[in-house]
Amino acid sequence: MLYKTIQEIEEVIFNMNFFNNWKLHYGLSMPVIRHQNRQNYVAYYVIRNGLETILTGKCNRPEYWILFNTEDGKCELKDCRTEDFLEGFDDFEVLFDLISDSSLNNAEIEMKWLDMFNEFLATDFINKPYTSSHYRMYLNHLKSYVGVEFATFYDFLSS
């Protein structure tokens, strides 16, 4: 596997210039695994991350999503308006709770999860991603932290 950590993967994504032409500030979700076309990818959804999100803790459903191939570093940006990973969330203007408990320390929690995901990448990504206890634990912790709808978004993206 060419890309072995989330930090390496995200460096490639941010250097792809996907974000340079966007008029609003966008942010990446935490990574998940998506199986598509008989291959496993690291996947993210992309959300608007503007002042309203900071002030209210609410955010629109994802507008884009990204597939990253850890073998060759190819990265695809997909527009949810033409190639959606979600079912039943057609309105792009509805706001959803981004996290379930705003009193938690986001940076500390995210670093712990990234360490868990990196452990998974190093041990189980190629052979058994969906049966990996590392991945199941990571995804369960992640979904318990975010709002109900965003937990659903992670379920759809990681299918």
Buried (B, 14 or more C-beta within 10 A) or exposed (E): EEBEBBEBBBEBBEEBEBBEEEEEEBBBBBBBBBEEEEEBBBBBBBBBBBEEBEEEBBBBBBBBBBBBBBEEBEBBBBEBEEEBBBEEBEEEEEBBBBBBEEEEEEEEBEEEBBEBBBBBBEBBBEEEBEEBEBBEBBBEBBBEBBBEBBBBBBEBBBE
